[in-house]
Amino acid sequence: MDWEVVIGIETHAQLSTVSKIFSGAATQFGAAPNVQACAVDIALPGVLPVLNRGAVERAIRFGLAVGGPEVISRRSVFARKNYFYPDLPKGYQISQYELPIVTGGIVKIQTEGGEKTVRLTRAHLEEDAGKSLHEDFHGMSGIDLNRAGTPLLEIVTEPDMRGAEEAVAYAKALHALVRWIGICDGNMQEGSFRCDANVSVRRPGAPLGTRREIKNLNSFRFLQQAIEYEVRWQIETLQDGGSIQQATVLFDPDKGETRMMRTKEDAHDYRYFPDPDLLPLVISDATIEQIRSELPELPQAKRERYQREFGLPSAYAVSLTQSIEVASYFEATVAAAGSDNAKPAANWILGELAGALNSTGIDIGASPMSSKQLAGLLLRMRDNTISGKMAKDVFDAMWAGEGDADSIIERRGLRQISDAGELEKIVDGVLAANQKSVEEYRAGKEKAFNALVGQAMKATKGKGNPAQINEILKKKLAG
């Protein structure tokens, strides 16, 4: 009998504020240890937290993006989550528990079976802890409290994913969304976007199995590897007659395996209670409407518009909206080249341009070819100045920094021959010199036609308009 995999994801997205959630200390990455930890962050006696309005606004933006005004709580409460760890100076973390700022919502993902909806349980505001450092201390550990108090939005899903591929698709979609709406920079190497995967297995139709939580996965590759290993381990354990104990585990990327860190706590172990230093957070409808008016067009709406306005296939629309940078590049190209060039623009961006970017390891925002340059190339193809084959040569030259399409075409003499009279003379010469191929074509050998096309293109040194040459040849061979 098969096993069914059940996965839920908890994501900590660091909010893109310049100061911390309850203090004015900076959140900039890379500072020397403990230089960005103020009296509030290290919990000196007598200090009081003051809520960062920017963090609240970013949480509202997220709620609007995943569910609209109805998922945003008009009244939410901060709570103390009590546990003791060296990098938690207060002995508790300020978070939200019973009344989070966002309840519900959905994220749509693309799977092999088509579009799937992942339900969100909640998204709540909280502060980050510090960081324990274990290297370069001659056998001792150090504590860096720069991250203590950094604003986080913890986003929790229902157990709706059924494999590592779906979990990665969800993580990528969420990563793209938080960057799209400008609430998180998504830098996984710096810890701005971290995923915890709750993984269990069960027989189909059986109750949910016991879950184990894989903590702090900071790359999509590690997320997939960790889940795949954990699934194999749980299935083998159960098939061998063992049982699964609820636990928190870490993934070791060097060994490609998970290992238990501690038995998993339940909510009551943290002794949550409302933080007496913070008033309930009350959000007005006017505030929500103001923030909604400032949201960019969301990926799903943009996909639907691309299909409706430009006639793009669904797969193209999905690929073009994987990031706001790609969508912006596409729209700038279409604005410069005209909506008639929308499909060719999509083809070139997802084909040649994506290939060049991947081979050099850079993002589209750093592309050496601007959207205006690509539009210029599309226009020269549209007016038959160059053929598709020539266009690839022009693209390579533009990528290498040789200028715009027009200057490259003129400098290299790449202008396509589209004069009907001139092409007709060339075709007449080709037919006269290749009587054997003419006879073979008329005898039913289609390959002979391609040979004649090749001879005509050779006679024009590759500059003849292929479509016109084909048309002229067919007309003359039929005569």
Secondary structure, DSSP 8 states (H G I E B T S, - for coil): ---EEEEEEEEEEE---SB-SSSS-B--TT--TTTT--TTTTT-TT------HHHHHHHHHHHHHHT-GGGB-SEE-EEEEE---TT-TTSEEEEE-SS-SEE--EEEEEETTEEEEEEEEEEEEEE---EEE-SSSTT--EEE-SSTT-EEEEEEE-S-B-SHHHHHHHHHHHHHHHHHTTS----TTTTSEEEEEEEEEE-TTS-----EEEEEE-SHHHHHHHHHHHHHHHHHHHHTT-----EEEEEETTTTEEEEEEE---GGGGT-EE-TTS--EE--HHHHHHHHHT----HHHHHHHHHHHH---HHHHHHHTSSHHHHHHHHHHHHHH-GGGHHHHHHHIIIIIHHHHHHHT--GGG-SS-HHHHHHHHHHHHTTSS-HHHHHHHHHHHHTT---HHHHHHHHT---B--HHHHHHHHHHHHHH-HHHHHHHHTT-HHHHHHHHHHHHHHTTT-B-HHHHHHHHHHHHH-
